[in-house]
């Protein structure tokens, strides 16, 4: 956000006033020097002799200004991030009584930014006095030499007056060199930061020859392995899974076992390191990923709601405007309709930043409704009922069981849903499939699934 505000403003100042003043001062300086050289070359060279000092001053100051400007902009970004995170996580901060600690971090960042900003301001403040000093020296030299010339030749009075006028004309443009150079250096630092942002390319790219394909078919994971690039964690190892059209698949596993990675690979949030994922025999790398994602409804584990109305959050994934009836039907299927009606403005209630006005369970159900309203052929649920109570969970699962009767569904969780009749149940541990089969066959094996099922049934009783 800081790059889009502060840095863009600095670049705008360069493309507007800085360029205008640069053209102005270079034109005026050039015309003055040409006329001065035509009148008296020797006197002109003596008068402008301080200008090399001016050039060296500008050079060294600009180097320091560029470094300090880059540092100041980076510190301002850190300060902005600190403030944004503090406001977003204000409930957590208050819950753990960390207001003073967070305020201390902010003050420390603010003080560092202040010191560097003041240092930059001091450096820039050297410019104009330096310019005035050098211009003053040129004027003084002109008057001193002019007096000596006039003493020997009174006809040169007009020439000396003319040179003094030229020097006075040069005061503003030469002084402005420092200001323009400073603005240019700060714009250069800002443009570099903007380029880092603008030149970022998505890691997942469509191939030039990708063609639309039909997603109404089987899904195949063939010897898929994947390691997260930032952490080096190998999430999936030689993963093989075939999901036929209309099947319901349950993927079970402990936290960190690699369950969610399966959903990310299917949506092409990442591409596998080894192996391929196919839909109806077509490698998803050969499909336009916008089409792929448009035909899959994904309910993530980490729910995100926009600072908008509940109705707009539910209809977010639709390209066309949804009718009120369609929105309400999706909310009913997610068991959130009645609770929405109890709110002061119903479906037009603003949920606040990241859905702060709703409870965790309500946010999850709005997210489910957002997925259901698309009515796709394939649905992926990633542990999306962790924040609802058992009664509400049973209601949602009952609705989902009816809704998914003719659809392909992959349900990722660490709990067992007895209402569903799953065609396949997959147990993942450390990125590998350790158990695979139907409910009956896995219960006979007496492994992790059977133990989890017995614990769940016992706890339910």
URTA-V673685 format. One record per residue. N is the residue number from 1. RES is the residue in one letter. SS is DSSP state (H for helix, E for strand, - for the rest). PHI is phi in whole degrees, 0 to 359 (999 if undefined). PSI is psi as a letter, one per 20 degrees, with the letter a starting at -180 (NA if undefined). Layout:
n = [N N]
res = [RES RES]
ss = [SS SS]
phi = [PHI PHI]
psi = [PSI PSI]
This chain:
n = [1 2 3 4 5 6 7 8 9 10 11 12 13 14 15 16 17 18 19 20 21 22 23 24 25 26 27 28 29 30 31 32 33 34 35 36 37 38 39 40 41 42 43 44 45 46 47 48 49 50 51 52 53 54 55 56 57 58 59 60 61 62 63 64 65 66 67 68 69 70 71 72 73 74 75 76 77 78 79 80 81 82 83 84 85 86 87 88 89 90 91 92 93 94 95 96 97 98 99 100 101 102 103 104 105 106 107 108 109 110 111 112 113 114 115 116 117 118 119 120 121 122 123 124 125 126 127 128 129 130 131 132 133 134 135 136 137 138 139 140 141 142 143 144 145 146 147 148 149 150 151 152 153 154 155 156 157 158 159 160 161 162 163 164 165 166 167 168 169 170 171 172 173 174 175 176 177 178 179 180 181 182 183 184 185 186 187 188 189 190 191 192 193 194 195 196 197 198 199 200 201 202 203 204 205 206 207 208 209 210 211 212 213 214 215 216 217 218 219 220 221 222 223 224 225 226 227 228 229 230 231 232 233 234 235 236 237 238 239 240 241 242 243 244 245 246 247 248 249 250 251 252 253 254 255 256 257 258 259 260 261 262 263 264 265 266 267 268 269 270 271 272 273 274 275 276 277 278 279 280 281 282 283 284 285 286 287 288 289 290 291 292 293 294 295 296 297 298 299 300 301 302 303 304 305 306 307 308 309 310 311 312 313 314 315 316 317 318 319 320 321 322 323 324 325 326 327 328 329 330 331 332 333 334 335 336 337 338 339 340 341 342 343 344 345 346 347 348 349 350 351 352 353 354 355 356 357 358 359 360 361 362 363 364 365 366 367 368 369 370 371 372 373 374 375 376 377 378 379 380 381 382 383 384 385 386 387 388 389 390 391 392 393 394 395 396 397 398 399 400 401 402 403 404 405 406 407 408 409 410 411 412 413 414 415 416 417 418 419 420 421 422 423 424 425 426 427 428 429 430 431 432 433 434 435 436 437 438 439 440 441 442 443 444 445 446 447 448 449 450 451 452 453 454 455 456 457 458 459 460 461]
res = [X X X X X X X X X X X X X X X X X X X X X X X X X X X X X X X X X X X X X X X X X X X X X X X X X X X X X X X X X X X X X X X X X X X X X X X X X X X X X X X X X X X X X X X X X X X X X X X X X X X X X X X X X X X X X X X X X X X X X X X X X X X X X X X X X X X X X X X X X X X X X X X X X X X X X X X X X X X X X X X X X X X X X X X X X X X X X X X X X X X X X X X X X X X X X X X X X X X X X X X X X X X X X X X X X X X X X X X X X X X X X X X X X X X X X X X X X X X X X X X X X X X X X X X X X X X X X X X X X X X X X X X X X X X X X X X X X X X X X X X X X X X X X X X X X X X X X X X X X X X X X X X X X X X X X X X X X X X X X X X X X X X X X X X X X X X X X X X X X X X X X X X X X X X X X X X X X X X X X X X X X X X X X X X X X X X X X X X X X X X X X X X X X X X X X X X X X X X X X X X X X X X X X X X X X X X X X X X X X X X X X X X X X X X X X X X X X X X X X X X X X X X X X X X X X X X X X X X X X X X X X]
ss = [- H H H H H H H H H H H H H H H H H H H H H H H H H H H H H H H H H H H H H H - H H H H H H H H H H H H H H H H H H H H H H H H H H H H H H H H H H H H H H H H H H H H H H H H - H H H H H H - - - H H H H H H H H H H H H H H H H H H H H H H H H H H H H H H H H H H H H H H H H H H H H H H H H H H H H H H - H H H H H H H H H H H H H H H H H H H H H H H H H H H H H H H H H H H H H H H H H H H H H - - - - - - - - - - - - - - - - - - - - E E E E E E E E E - - - - - - E E E E E E E E E E - - - - E E E E E E - - - - - H H H H H H H H - - - - - - - E E E E E E - - E E H H H - - H H H H H H - E E E E - - - - - - - - - E H H H H H - - - - - - - - - H H H H H H H H H H - - - H H H H H H - - - H H H - E - - H H H - - - - H H H H H H H H H H H H H - - - - - E E E E E - - - - - - - H H H H H H H H H H H H H H - - - - E E E E E E - - - - - - - - - - E E E E E E - - E E E E E E - H H H H H H H - - H H H H H H H H H H H H H -]
phi = [999 295 295 284 257 294 292 296 297 293 294 298 297 289 288 253 301 298 295 299 293 297 296 299 288 294 294 294 298 298 295 297 295 299 294 294 295 292 278 199 294 298 296 298 297 293 295 268 302 290 297 302 298 300 298 295 300 298 300 291 294 295 300 292 295 299 297 293 296 299 296 297 295 295 294 293 298 298 296 296 298 301 294 297 294 295 290 293 257 299 293 294 300 291 297 261 51 248 301 293 295 295 297 296 299 294 296 298 296 297 293 296 296 298 299 291 293 295 299 294 297 297 298 291 292 289 306 296 300 296 297 295 297 292 296 298 297 298 296 297 298 299 293 298 293 299 296 295 294 295 299 267 211 291 286 271 301 299 296 294 299 298 295 298 295 299 297 296 295 279 302 294 300 291 297 289 303 298 296 295 296 298 296 294 295 292 294 297 296 291 297 297 293 293 296 301 280 287 269 293 252 301 293 259 236 289 288 303 261 296 233 303 224 277 267 277 186 291 244 227 261 242 50 272 229 209 238 293 294 279 254 78 281 275 276 231 230 45 273 232 203 244 244 280 303 87 282 245 244 250 248 248 171 285 299 84 279 111 297 295 298 300 294 298 290 293 275 60 292 222 255 295 288 225 79 216 243 239 234 54 81 252 297 295 292 266 255 297 292 295 292 302 288 295 264 237 260 238 253 283 290 265 288 231 243 277 285 211 286 298 300 291 292 291 270 303 277 266 282 252 287 275 287 298 296 294 295 293 297 295 294 296 296 265 57 234 302 297 290 294 296 284 289 302 250 58 289 267 295 279 274 80 298 56 74 296 281 250 283 300 294 295 298 296 287 297 295 295 299 300 285 290 294 290 52 274 278 234 233 235 247 252 46 265 239 289 254 248 282 298 295 296 300 296 298 297 296 298 297 295 301 286 296 267 302 247 239 272 220 240 248 253 198 244 236 258 256 284 293 284 251 274 283 220 235 245 252 247 220 53 81 239 281 259 218 208 158 269 302 296 291 287 294 291 292 70 266 299 296 297 295 296 295 295 297 293 295 296 295 294 282]
psi = [h h h i f g h h h g h h h g i e g g g g h g g g h h g g g g g g h g h g h h g o g g h g h g h j h i h h g g g g g g g h h h g h g g g h g g g g h g h h g g g g g g g g h g h h k h g g g h h j l k g h g h h g g g g g g g g g g g g h g g g g h g g h i h f g h g g h g g h h g g g g g g g g h h g h g h h h o i i j g h g g g g h h g g g h h i g g h h h i g g g g g g h g g h h g g g h g h h h h g h j p q q h o q q q h j p q q q p j m a q p p o o l p q p p p h h h j p o h p o l p p p p o q p i q p p p o q r r p j i j g h h g g h h h i k h q q q h q a q p q o l i p p i h j q p h h g g h h j p p p o r h n p p q q m a r g g h h g j h j q h r p q q h h h g h g h h g h j l i g h h g h i q g j c i j p p i r p k k h i q r g h g g h h h h g h h h h h h l r h p p p o n l j k h j q r h g h g h g g h g g h h g h j h j r p p o o p r j r p o i h q n p h q p p p p p l j q o h q p a r g g h h h h h k b g g g g g g g g g g g h h NA]
